[in-house]
């Protein structure tokens, strides 16, 4: 979480809620329908129908993951945070190991 409880303690409730909402923004992904038929009939429960052309941003939820797996929508671009997280985790997992303990 990006906001500590101590930092929120003396703030009015409205300000607390705004800070917590800003710190916990849902991740979104830009998707494009795979066909004209999909564009016409598929809609996201929270984001709505696709526009007449192009794609739209959908929240990264179970509905979106399922539509990507089914091939109904195609991911146009991902958030930069998602692209940088995976190499970061690989580097951390690669450190240490048996070669470092020859003392």
Buried (B, 14 or more C-beta within 10 A) or exposed (E): EEBEEEEBEEEEEEEBEEBEEEEEEEEBBBBBBBEEEBBEEBEBEEBEEBEEEEBBBBBBBEBBEEBBEEEBBBEEEEBEEEEEEEEEEEEEEEEEEEEEEEE
